[in-house]
Amino acid sequence: MEFDTKIAIVVRDDLAVWQKLNVTAFLTGGIVGSNEGLIGEAYEDAEGGLYSPLLIQPVIVLSTDAAGLRKVYNRATERGVRLSLYIEEMFRTGHDAANRAAVKQFGPEEMTFVGLALREDKKTVDKITRGAKLHG
C-alpha cells in the first residue's frame, strides 16, 4: 500500500538508548492521538488469540544533533506543520500533567528539544527533516 503522507520521528543523537526509545514511544502516541484513522484492526492468530491493533502506516525514525532538531522545529513551524514534541525537562516528570507543565515553562526558543514528530505529505516531511539521518 502506498501512502500520501509520511510519519517521521526525529530524536537527538546523544541520548541514551532507553531515552531514545522512550521519546519515540511518546511521540508516536502524539501522532496517533492527533490523526484519526491511523490505527488498524485487531490482530488474530491461527488459534483465535486476539492482539491489539497497530499503526496502519510505517514510521521512519531519524536522528540528529540539537542544532538539527532546532532546524526541524523551525522548518515545521514556518510551514504551519503541527509537531509532537519532547523536551529534556520531561525526563524528570512522571505523568502527562507534569509533562505539559514542563513545556509550559518555556517559549519555543528556550526549549531543549530531544525529539520531534510529524505527519504530513511526503515531500513536506522530507523538506522539514532534511539533514537528519536514518536512526541506526
Contacts in CASP RR format, 6 or more apart in sequence:
PFRMAT RR
TARGET T0000
AUTHOR 0000-0000-0000
METHOD contacts of the structure
MODEL  1
MEFDTKIAIVVRDDLAVWQKLNVTAFLTGGIVGSNEGLIGEAYEDAEGGL
YSPLLIQPVIVLSTDAAGLRKVYNRATERGVRLSLYIEEMFRTGHDAANR
AAVKQFGPEEMTFVGLALREDKKTVDKITRGAKLHG
3 57 0 8 1.000
3 58 0 8 1.000
3 122 0 8 1.000
4 121 0 8 1.000
4 122 0 8 1.000
5 57 0 8 1.000
5 119 0 8 1.000
5 120 0 8 1.000
5 121 0 8 1.000
5 122 0 8 1.000
5 125 0 8 1.000
6 60 0 8 1.000
6 119 0 8 1.000
6 120 0 8 1.000
6 121 0 8 1.000
6 122 0 8 1.000
6 125 0 8 1.000
6 126 0 8 1.000
7 31 0 8 1.000
7 55 0 8 1.000
7 57 0 8 1.000
7 58 0 8 1.000
7 59 0 8 1.000
7 60 0 8 1.000
7 117 0 8 1.000
7 118 0 8 1.000
7 119 0 8 1.000
7 125 0 8 1.000
8 59 0 8 1.000
8 60 0 8 1.000
8 61 0 8 1.000
8 62 0 8 1.000
8 117 0 8 1.000
8 118 0 8 1.000
8 119 0 8 1.000
8 125 0 8 1.000
8 128 0 8 1.000
8 129 0 8 1.000
9 23 0 8 1.000
9 24 0 8 1.000
9 27 0 8 1.000
9 28 0 8 1.000
9 31 0 8 1.000
9 59 0 8 1.000
9 60 0 8 1.000
9 61 0 8 1.000
9 62 0 8 1.000
9 115 0 8 1.000
9 116 0 8 1.000
9 117 0 8 1.000
10 61 0 8 1.000
10 62 0 8 1.000
10 63 0 8 1.000
10 64 0 8 1.000
10 69 0 8 1.000
10 72 0 8 1.000
10 115 0 8 1.000
10 116 0 8 1.000
10 117 0 8 1.000
10 129 0 8 1.000
10 132 0 8 1.000
11 20 0 8 1.000
11 23 0 8 1.000
11 24 0 8 1.000
11 61 0 8 1.000
11 62 0 8 1.000
11 63 0 8 1.000
11 114 0 8 1.000
11 115 0 8 1.000
11 135 0 8 1.000
12 63 0 8 1.000
12 64 0 8 1.000
12 65 0 8 1.000
12 66 0 8 1.000
12 69 0 8 1.000
12 113 0 8 1.000
12 114 0 8 1.000
12 115 0 8 1.000
13 63 0 8 1.000
13 64 0 8 1.000
13 65 0 8 1.000
14 65 0 8 1.000
14 66 0 8 1.000
15 23 0 8 1.000
15 114 0 8 1.000
19 91 0 8 1.000
19 114 0 8 1.000
20 63 0 8 1.000
20 135 0 8 1.000
22 91 0 8 1.000
23 86 0 8 1.000
23 114 0 8 1.000
23 115 0 8 1.000
24 61 0 8 1.000
26 84 0 8 1.000
26 86 0 8 1.000
26 90 0 8 1.000
27 84 0 8 1.000
27 85 0 8 1.000
27 86 0 8 1.000
27 115 0 8 1.000
27 116 0 8 1.000
27 117 0 8 1.000
28 55 0 8 1.000
28 59 0 8 1.000
28 117 0 8 1.000
29 84 0 8 1.000
30 84 0 8 1.000
30 117 0 8 1.000
31 38 0 8 1.000
31 59 0 8 1.000
31 84 0 8 1.000
31 117 0 8 1.000
31 118 0 8 1.000
31 119 0 8 1.000
32 38 0 8 1.000
32 39 0 8 1.000
32 55 0 8 1.000
34 82 0 8 1.000
34 84 0 8 1.000
34 119 0 8 1.000
35 119 0 8 1.000
37 56 0 8 1.000
38 55 0 8 1.000
38 56 0 8 1.000
38 57 0 8 1.000
38 119 0 8 1.000
39 53 0 8 1.000
39 54 0 8 1.000
39 55 0 8 1.000
39 56 0 8 1.000
40 53 0 8 1.000
40 54 0 8 1.000
40 55 0 8 1.000
40 56 0 8 1.000
41 53 0 8 1.000
42 50 0 8 1.000
42 51 0 8 1.000
42 52 0 8 1.000
42 53 0 8 1.000
43 50 0 8 1.000
43 51 0 8 1.000
43 52 0 8 1.000
43 53 0 8 1.000
43 54 0 8 1.000
44 50 0 8 1.000
44 51 0 8 1.000
45 51 0 8 1.000
60 134 0 8 1.000
61 134 0 8 1.000
61 135 0 8 1.000
62 129 0 8 1.000
62 132 0 8 1.000
62 133 0 8 1.000
62 134 0 8 1.000
62 135 0 8 1.000
63 132 0 8 1.000
63 133 0 8 1.000
63 134 0 8 1.000
63 135 0 8 1.000
63 136 0 8 1.000
64 71 0 8 1.000
64 72 0 8 1.000
64 131 0 8 1.000
64 132 0 8 1.000
64 133 0 8 1.000
66 112 0 8 1.000
66 113 0 8 1.000
68 131 0 8 1.000
68 132 0 8 1.000
69 113 0 8 1.000
69 114 0 8 1.000
69 115 0 8 1.000
69 116 0 8 1.000
70 113 0 8 1.000
71 131 0 8 1.000
72 116 0 8 1.000
72 128 0 8 1.000
72 129 0 8 1.000
72 132 0 8 1.000
73 83 0 8 1.000
73 85 0 8 1.000
73 108 0 8 1.000
73 113 0 8 1.000
73 116 0 8 1.000
75 127 0 8 1.000
75 128 0 8 1.000
75 130 0 8 1.000
76 82 0 8 1.000
76 83 0 8 1.000
76 116 0 8 1.000
76 118 0 8 1.000
76 128 0 8 1.000
77 83 0 8 1.000
77 108 0 8 1.000
79 124 0 8 1.000
79 127 0 8 1.000
79 128 0 8 1.000
81 118 0 8 1.000
81 120 0 8 1.000
81 124 0 8 1.000
81 128 0 8 1.000
82 118 0 8 1.000
83 116 0 8 1.000
83 117 0 8 1.000
83 118 0 8 1.000
84 116 0 8 1.000
84 117 0 8 1.000
84 118 0 8 1.000
85 103 0 8 1.000
85 111 0 8 1.000
85 113 0 8 1.000
85 115 0 8 1.000
85 116 0 8 1.000
85 117 0 8 1.000
86 113 0 8 1.000
86 114 0 8 1.000
86 115 0 8 1.000
86 116 0 8 1.000
87 102 0 8 1.000
87 103 0 8 1.000
87 106 0 8 1.000
87 111 0 8 1.000
87 112 0 8 1.000
87 113 0 8 1.000
87 114 0 8 1.000
88 112 0 8 1.000
88 113 0 8 1.000
88 114 0 8 1.000
89 102 0 8 1.000
89 103 0 8 1.000
89 105 0 8 1.000
89 106 0 8 1.000
89 112 0 8 1.000
90 99 0 8 1.000
90 102 0 8 1.000
90 103 0 8 1.000
90 114 0 8 1.000
91 114 0 8 1.000
92 102 0 8 1.000
93 99 0 8 1.000
93 101 0 8 1.000
93 102 0 8 1.000
103 111 0 8 1.000
118 125 0 8 1.000
118 128 0 8 1.000
119 125 0 8 1.000
120 128 0 8 1.000
END
